Amino acid sequence: MSNDVGSDPRDSMVALYLMNNDGDELTDILVAALEDAFRILKDEWSRTRH
């Protein structure tokens, strides 16, 4: 397994955002992913309590 950035498409995508100084766009994507994860966790927690 290679440790270079090109080995994982997700790593390459992050590297491109950082190289293009698109920090705000990357932050928006990460915040949206966290919101989705918390929503899923909340839904699962609600199902297990009822």
Summary of the structure (lengths in Angstrom):
residues: 50
radius of gyration: 15.9
end to end distance: 44.3
largest distance: 47.3
contacts: 91
relative contact order: 0.08
helix: 82%
strand: 0%
